Amino acid sequence: MVILGESALSEMDKIYARFADEFEKEYVSQGYDKNRSIEETLNIGWKLLSILPKSELKRIDDEFIEKYYAGR
């Protein structure tokens, strides 16, 4: 995105770029002082996955998508 510019990206590329930015912010850069429960961590994970269209979640069982995916 930096090299080509945002205008060169498809809509799906932009969605993945947004997912990557949010993943970086919520998971990778969370810091050592965070003390979240596994439930909180999983909820954040589903919130992030819900940025993506359901059709992109190919390796997740449908029952979990139906139960936890916020973009239903």
C-alpha positions in Angstrom: 0.0 0.0 0.0 2.9 2.3 0.8 4.6 1.6 -2.5 1.6 1.6 -4.8 -0.7 3.9 -3.0 -4.2 3.3 -1.7 -5.8 4.0 -5.0 -4.1 0.9 -6.5 -5.8 -1.4 -4.0 -8.9 -3.3 -4.6 -11.8 -3.0 -2.1 -10.8 -6.4 -0.6 -7.2 -5.3 -0.3 -8.4 -2.2 1.6 -10.4 -4.5 4.0 -7.3 -6.6 4.6 -5.2 -3.5 5.2 -7.8 -2.3 7.8 -7.7 -5.7 9.4 -3.9 -5.7 9.5 -3.9 -2.2 11.1 -6.5 -3.1 13.7 -4.7 -6.4 14.4 -1.4 -4.6 15.0 -3.1 -2.1 17.3 -5.2 -4.6 19.3 -2.9 -7.7 19.5 0.7 -7.0 18.5 1.1 -3.6 20.2 -1.0 -4.4 23.3 2.0 -4.0 25.6 3.1 -6.1 28.6 0.9 -4.3 31.1 -2.3 -5.7 29.6 -3.8 -8.4 31.7 -6.8 -9.7 29.7 -8.7 -12.9 30.3 -8.8 -15.5 27.5 -12.5 -14.5 27.0 -11.6 -10.9 26.4 -8.8 -11.9 24.0 -11.2 -14.2 22.1 -13.8 -11.5 21.9 -11.3 -9.0 20.5 -10.2 -11.7 18.0 -13.8 -12.2 16.8 -14.2 -8.4 16.6 -11.2 -8.2 14.4 -12.2 -11.2 12.2 -15.6 -9.5 11.8 -13.8 -6.8 9.8 -13.4 -9.4 7.1 -16.3 -10.7 5.0 -17.6 -14.2 6.1 -16.5 -15.6 2.7 -12.9 -15.0 3.7 -13.2 -17.1 6.9 -12.6 -20.4 5.1 -10.8 -22.3 7.8 -13.3 -21.6 10.6 -16.2 -23.9 11.3 -19.6 -22.5 10.3 -21.0 -23.1 13.8 -18.4 -20.7 15.3 -18.9 -18.1 12.6 -22.7 -18.2 13.3 -22.1 -17.9 17.0 -19.4 -15.3 17.2 -19.1 -13.4 14.0 -20.3 -9.8 14.6 -20.8 -8.9 10.9 -23.7 -11.4 10.6 
